[in-house]
């Protein structure tokens, strides 16, 4: 996923908020992401700034979720014998 400077700042803010709320885990991020997607769908098209903000937050959560999954996969793999 390509990520620009604005998205990087959003990721930092979202990660910080998740950590402060002790929600930086796969299940909590998944649930929050699903709820925000539903909220974005219910938001009127004319509220484009709110929809844009929700989209940025959803993208940040997706990025963090992918990162958590990648980290957990690398931790589960045994170290190669040398």
Secondary structure, DSSP 4 states (H G I P E B T S, - for coil): ----HHHHHHHHHHHHHHHHTT--SHHHHHHHHHHHHHHHHHS-TT-HHHHHHHHHHHHHHHHHHHHHHHHHHHHHSPPPP-
